[in-house]
Amino acid sequence: MNAVFGKTGTCTAPAVWLVEGYTFRDGALESLDRTVYACQAHVSVAEVGWLRGLAPHTRSARGLHWCGTFTDYEPDAG
């Protein structure tokens, strides 16, 4: 798998939440497709908007990360 890293939104606050976005199929979470870090003020924005329609699973962030930092997971092209 390749990973694409980036930043969404304009907030620069430390993130206290890690929001994981999963493909949801046949009543189950199928694959982790995106993670986004969020501060307390933006956790609901992350769960609804920044995951781009993926099913959210939110947990406490570990370590120092910044609000809006995301990772997209893509299958290898080769």
C-alpha positions in Angstrom: 0.0 0.0 0.0 1.1 3.5 -0.7 0.1 6.4 1.6 -0.6 10.0 0.7 -0.1 12.6 3.4 -1.5 16.1 3.6 -3.4 18.8 5.4 -7.0 19.8 5.3 -8.5 22.8 6.9 -6.6 25.8 8.3 -6.5 25.0 12.0 -3.0 24.7 13.5 -4.0 23.5 17.0 -2.6 20.3 18.5 -4.9 17.3 17.8 -6.4 15.3 20.6 -8.4 13.0 18.4 -7.5 10.5 15.7 -10.5 10.0 13.3 -10.2 6.8 11.2 -12.3 6.5 8.1 -13.4 3.0 7.0 -15.2 1.7 3.9 -18.5 0.2 5.3 -19.9 -2.7 3.3 -22.4 -5.4 4.1 -22.8 -4.2 7.7 -19.1 -4.2 8.6 -16.1 -1.9 8.5 -14.1 -3.3 5.6 -10.9 -1.3 5.2 -9.1 1.6 6.7 -8.9 4.3 3.9 -8.1 7.5 5.7 -7.0 8.9 9.0 -7.4 12.5 10.1 -6.1 14.2 13.3 -8.5 16.7 14.9 -8.5 19.2 17.8 -11.5 19.3 20.1 -13.2 22.1 18.1 -12.9 20.2 14.8 -13.6 16.5 15.7 -17.2 16.7 14.3 -16.0 18.4 11.1 -13.4 15.6 10.7 -16.0 12.8 11.2 -18.4 14.3 8.7 -16.5 16.3 6.2 -12.8 15.4 6.3 -13.5 11.7 5.9 -15.3 12.3 2.6 -18.1 9.9 3.3 -16.2 7.1 5.0 -17.5 5.6 8.3 -15.8 7.2 11.3 -14.2 5.6 14.3 -12.8 8.2 16.7 -10.3 7.6 19.5 -7.8 9.6 21.5 -4.6 10.6 19.6 -1.2 9.6 20.8 1.8 11.8 20.5 2.0 15.3 19.0 0.0 15.8 15.8 -1.7 18.8 14.3 -5.4 19.3 13.5 -6.2 18.5 9.8 -3.2 16.3 9.2 -4.4 13.3 7.1 -3.2 10.1 5.6 -4.9 8.4 2.7 -4.2 4.8 2.1 -4.2 3.6 -1.5 -3.4 0.2 -2.9 -0.1 -0.2 -4.7 -0.2 0.5 -8.4 1.9 -2.3 -9.3 
